[in-house]
């Protein structure tokens, strides 16, 4: 499973729309959309927000982090 698929799965597990998820992470809707489509990946600040989101929702972050580290824009 790719990073974008993991991120979408995370969002769906918490029953959030892309817009609501973006508000939680304090980013724009279009940013979440680009992440989920695989066009871009989050920067370090966004990854910290994702980690905080996971911790607050009792969701494991390690797999998402691993996919982010292995992410290649050419995939």
Buried (B, 14 or more C-beta within 10 A) or exposed (E): EEBBEBBBBBBEEBEBEBEBBBBBBEBEBEBBBBBBEBEBBBEEEBBEBBBEBBEEEEBEBEBBBEBBEEBEEEE
